[in-house]
């Protein structure tokens, strides 16, 4: 294969890898039965009119297995933080003492576990779509190179085959992560 196609495949490998990493990070923000500061990663607070990630406004700790504590840097932002947690899809009720917000993590019931499995499947599908978008972009670039006469049809065909193998392996990697997360959620 030519240097141009090698560069495109290397770029696709890196971008697909980032998609898998990002999706795995999103999985971390879906709660299982244990307290983890990552549960609050997706929460964005309206802080003086600017949407700000919660982890930039407060220290988040897991002092116990079923408890999260949120300590705002600015005490005046505690109401906005509490409101954002209430409106989020994590299903936790904040307990505010004026300085600290405590989130107790209840045992998951069967219905909530099934809802969470749907959430992680949706996250995984978004990851698959991101990987396929990378493949589509690189396929488009390969066709442009062939049309411009910079690579031959054989090189394009070989690169497309390698790109498809790469896509399949990244999607399989994502599916393995999904299976692990589903098992973690459904574990009683």
C-alpha positions as a Markdown table, in Angstrom:
| # | Residue | x | y | z |
|---|---|---|---|---|
| 1 | Unk | 0.0 | 0.0 | 0.0 |
| 2 | Unk | 1.1 | 3.6 | -0.5 |
| 3 | Unk | 2.2 | 6.0 | 2.1 |
| 4 | Unk | -1.0 | 8.0 | 1.7 |
| 5 | Unk | -3.3 | 5.1 | 2.4 |
| 6 | Unk | -1.1 | 4.1 | 5.4 |
| 7 | Unk | -1.5 | 7.6 | 6.8 |
| 8 | Unk | -5.3 | 7.4 | 6.4 |
| 9 | Unk | -5.5 | 4.0 | 8.0 |
| 10 | Unk | -3.3 | 5.2 | 10.9 |
| 11 | Unk | -5.5 | 8.2 | 11.4 |
| 12 | Unk | -8.6 | 6.0 | 11.3 |
| 13 | Unk | -7.0 | 3.6 | 13.9 |
| 14 | Unk | -6.3 | 6.6 | 16.2 |
| 15 | Unk | -9.8 | 8.2 | 15.8 |
| 16 | Unk | -11.6 | 4.9 | 16.3 |
| 17 | Unk | -9.5 | 4.2 | 19.4 |
| 18 | Unk | -10.5 | 7.5 | 20.8 |
| 19 | Unk | -14.2 | 6.7 | 20.1 |
| 20 | Unk | -13.8 | 3.4 | 22.1 |
| 21 | Unk | -12.1 | 5.2 | 25.0 |
| 22 | Unk | -14.8 | 7.9 | 25.0 |
| 23 | Unk | -17.6 | 5.4 | 25.0 |
| 24 | Unk | -15.9 | 3.4 | 27.9 |
| 25 | Unk | -15.7 | 6.7 | 29.8 |
| 26 | Unk | -19.4 | 7.3 | 29.2 |
| 27 | Unk | -20.0 | 3.8 | 30.6 |
| 28 | Unk | -18.3 | 4.8 | 33.8 |
| 29 | Unk | -20.9 | 7.6 | 34.3 |
| 30 | Unk | -23.8 | 5.0 | 34.4 |
| 31 | Unk | -24.2 | 3.9 | 37.9 |
| 32 | Unk | -24.2 | 0.4 | 39.1 |
| 33 | Unk | -24.7 | -0.4 | 42.8 |
| 34 | Unk | -21.5 | 1.3 | 43.9 |
| 35 | Unk | -20.7 | 4.9 | 44.5 |
| 36 | Unk | -18.2 | 6.4 | 42.0 |
| 37 | Unk | -17.4 | 10.1 | 41.4 |
| 38 | Unk | -17.6 | 9.2 | 37.7 |
| 39 | Unk | -21.4 | 8.9 | 38.1 |
| 40 | Unk | -21.6 | 12.7 | 38.1 |
| 41 | Unk | -19.4 | 13.3 | 35.1 |
| 42 | Unk | -22.3 | 14.0 | 32.7 |
| 43 | Unk | -23.9 | 16.6 | 35.0 |
| 44 | Unk | -23.7 | 20.2 | 33.8 |
| 45 | Unk | -24.7 | 23.0 | 36.1 |
| 46 | Unk | -26.0 | 26.4 | 35.0 |
| 47 | Unk | -23.4 | 28.5 | 36.8 |
| 48 | Unk | -24.1 | 32.3 | 36.4 |
| 49 | Unk | -25.6 | 31.6 | 33.0 |
| 50 | Unk | -22.8 | 29.4 | 31.7 |
| 51 | Unk | -23.2 | 25.6 | 31.4 |
| 52 | Unk | -20.3 | 24.3 | 33.5 |
| 53 | Unk | -19.4 | 20.6 | 34.3 |
| 54 | Unk | -20.1 | 19.8 | 37.9 |
| 55 | Unk | -16.5 | 18.5 | 38.5 |
| 56 | Unk | -15.2 | 22.0 | 37.8 |
| 57 | Unk | -17.5 | 23.5 | 40.4 |
| 58 | Unk | -17.1 | 21.0 | 43.3 |
| 59 | Unk | -15.0 | 18.3 | 44.8 |
| 60 | Unk | -16.7 | 14.9 | 44.4 |
| 61 | Unk | -15.8 | 12.1 | 46.8 |
| 62 | Unk | -17.1 | 8.6 | 47.6 |
| 63 | Unk | -16.5 | 8.4 | 51.4 |
| 64 | Unk | -18.5 | 5.1 | 51.6 |
| 65 | Unk | -19.6 | 2.4 | 49.2 |
| 66 | Unk | -23.1 | 3.8 | 48.8 |
| 67 | Unk | -22.5 | 7.5 | 49.4 |
| 68 | Unk | -21.2 | 10.4 | 47.2 |
| 69 | Unk | -20.4 | 13.8 | 48.6 |
| 70 | Unk | -20.3 | 17.0 | 46.6 |
| 71 | Unk | -18.4 | 19.9 | 48.1 |
| 72 | Unk | -18.9 | 23.1 | 46.1 |
| 73 | Unk | -16.0 | 25.5 | 45.8 |
| 74 | Unk | -18.4 | 28.4 | 45.9 |
| 75 | Unk | -21.1 | 27.9 | 48.6 |
| 76 | Unk | -23.5 | 30.1 | 46.6 |
| 77 | Unk | -23.6 | 27.6 | 43.8 |
| 78 | Unk | -25.0 | 24.8 | 46.0 |
| 79 | Unk | -28.7 | 25.4 | 44.9 |
| 80 | Unk | -27.8 | 25.3 | 41.2 |
| 81 | Unk | -25.8 | 22.1 | 41.7 |
| 82 | Unk | -28.6 | 20.5 | 43.6 |
| 83 | Unk | -31.1 | 21.5 | 40.8 |
| 84 | Unk | -28.9 | 20.0 | 38.1 |
| 85 | Unk | -28.5 | 16.7 | 40.0 |
| 86 | Unk | -32.3 | 16.5 | 40.4 |
| 87 | Unk | -33.0 | 17.2 | 36.7 |
| 88 | Unk | -30.4 | 14.7 | 35.5 |
| 89 | Unk | -31.1 | 11.1 | 34.5 |
| 90 | Unk | -29.0 | 9.5 | 37.2 |
| 91 | Unk | -32.0 | 8.9 | 39.5 |
| 92 | Unk | -30.4 | 10.2 | 42.8 |
| 93 | Unk | -31.9 | 12.6 | 45.2 |
| 94 | Unk | -29.5 | 15.2 | 46.7 |
| 95 | Unk | -29.5 | 15.9 | 50.4 |
| 96 | Unk | -28.1 | 19.4 | 51.0 |
| 97 | Unk | -26.9 | 20.7 | 54.4 |
| 98 | Unk | -25.9 | 24.1 | 53.2 |
| 99 | Unk | -22.2 | 23.3 | 52.7 |
| 100 | Unk | -22.2 | 19.8 | 51.3 |
| 101 | Unk | -24.5 | 17.7 | 49.1 |
| 102 | Unk | -24.8 | 14.0 | 50.0 |
| 103 | Unk | -26.1 | 11.5 | 47.5 |
| 104 | Unk | -27.0 | 8.1 | 48.9 |
| 105 | Unk | -26.9 | 5.4 | 46.3 |
| 106 | Unk | -29.8 | 3.0 | 46.8 |
| 107 | Unk | -29.7 | -0.7 | 45.8 |
| 108 | Unk | -30.9 | -1.0 | 42.2 |
| 109 | Unk | -34.2 | -2.7 | 41.7 |
| 110 | Unk | -34.8 | -5.0 | 38.7 |
| 111 | Unk | -36.7 | -2.3 | 36.7 |
| 112 | Unk | -34.0 | 0.3 | 37.2 |
| 113 | Unk | -31.3 | -2.2 | 36.2 |
| 114 | Unk | -33.2 | -2.8 | 32.9 |
| 115 | Unk | -33.5 | 1.0 | 32.3 |
| 116 | Unk | -29.7 | 1.3 | 32.9 |
| 117 | Unk | -29.0 | -1.5 | 30.5 |
| 118 | Unk | -31.0 | 0.5 | 27.9 |
| 119 | Unk | -28.9 | 3.6 | 28.7 |
| 120 | Unk | -25.6 | 1.7 | 28.2 |
| 121 | Unk | -26.8 | 0.1 | 25.0 |
| 122 | Unk | -27.7 | 3.6 | 23.7 |
| 123 | Unk | -24.2 | 4.9 | 24.7 |
| 124 | Unk | -22.6 | 1.8 | 22.9 |
| 125 | Unk | -24.7 | 2.5 | 19.8 |
| 126 | Unk | -23.5 | 6.1 | 19.7 |
| 127 | Unk | -19.9 | 4.7 | 20.0 |
| 128 | Unk | -20.5 | 2.4 | 17.0 |
| 129 | Unk | -21.9 | 5.3 | 15.0 |
| 130 | Unk | -18.8 | 7.3 | 15.7 |
| 131 | Unk | -16.6 | 4.5 | 14.6 |
| 132 | Unk | -18.7 | 4.0 | 11.4 |
| 133 | Unk | -18.5 | 7.8 | 10.7 |
| 134 | Unk | -14.7 | 7.6 | 10.9 |
| 135 | Unk | -14.8 | 4.7 | 8.4 |
| 136 | Unk | -17.1 | 6.7 | 6.1 |
| 137 | Unk | -14.8 | 9.7 | 6.2 |
| 138 | Unk | -11.7 | 7.6 | 5.4 |
| 139 | Unk | -13.5 | 5.8 | 2.6 |
| 140 | Unk | -14.4 | 9.2 | 1.1 |
| 141 | Unk | -10.8 | 10.3 | 1.3 |
| 142 | Unk | -9.6 | 7.1 | -0.4 |
| 143 | Unk | -12.0 | 7.6 | -3.3 |
| 144 | Unk | -10.8 | 11.2 | -3.6 |
| 145 | Unk | -7.2 | 10.1 | -3.8 |
| 146 | Unk | -8.1 | 7.4 | -6.4 |
| 147 | Unk | -10.1 | 10.0 | -8.4 |
| 148 | Unk | -7.2 | 12.4 | -8.3 |
| 149 | Unk | -4.9 | 9.7 | -9.5 |
| 150 | Unk | -2.7 | 9.7 | -6.4 |
| 151 | Unk | -3.4 | 6.0 | -5.7 |
| 152 | Unk | -4.5 | 3.1 | -7.8 |
| 153 | Unk | -7.7 | 1.2 | -7.6 |
| 154 | Unk | -5.8 | -1.8 | -6.1 |
| 155 | Unk | -4.4 | 0.3 | -3.3 |
| 156 | Unk | -7.8 | 1.8 | -2.7 |
| 157 | Unk | -9.3 | -1.7 | -2.5 |
| 158 | Unk | -6.6 | -3.0 | -0.1 |
| 159 | Unk | -7.0 | 0.0 | 2.1 |
| 160 | Unk | -10.8 | -0.4 | 2.2 |
| 161 | Unk | -10.3 | -4.0 | 3.3 |
| 162 | Unk | -7.9 | -3.1 | 6.0 |
| 163 | Unk | -10.2 | -0.2 | 7.1 |
| 164 | Unk | -13.2 | -2.7 | 7.3 |
| 165 | Unk | -11.1 | -5.1 | 9.5 |
| 166 | Unk | -10.1 | -2.2 | 11.7 |
| 167 | Unk | -13.8 | -1.1 | 12.0 |
| 168 | Unk | -14.9 | -4.6 | 12.8 |
| 169 | Unk | -12.3 | -5.0 | 15.5 |
| 170 | Unk | -13.1 | -1.7 | 17.2 |
| 171 | Unk | -16.8 | -2.5 | 17.2 |
| 172 | Unk | -16.1 | -5.9 | 18.7 |
| 173 | Unk | -14.0 | -4.2 | 21.4 |
| 174 | Unk | -16.9 | -1.9 | 22.1 |
| 175 | Unk | -19.3 | -4.8 | 22.2 |
| 176 | Unk | -17.0 | -6.6 | 24.8 |
| 177 | Unk | -17.0 | -3.4 | 26.9 |
| 178 | Unk | -20.8 | -3.3 | 26.6 |
| 179 | Unk | -21.2 | -6.9 | 27.7 |
| 180 | Unk | -19.0 | -6.3 | 30.7 |
| 181 | Unk | -21.0 | -3.2 | 31.7 |
| 182 | Unk | -24.3 | -5.0 | 31.3 |
| 183 | Unk | -23.1 | -7.8 | 33.5 |
| 184 | Unk | -22.0 | -5.3 | 36.1 |
| 185 | Unk | -25.4 | -3.6 | 36.1 |
| 186 | Unk | -27.4 | -6.8 | 36.2 |
| 187 | Unk | -25.2 | -8.3 | 39.0 |
| 188 | Unk | -27.2 | -8.4 | 42.2 |
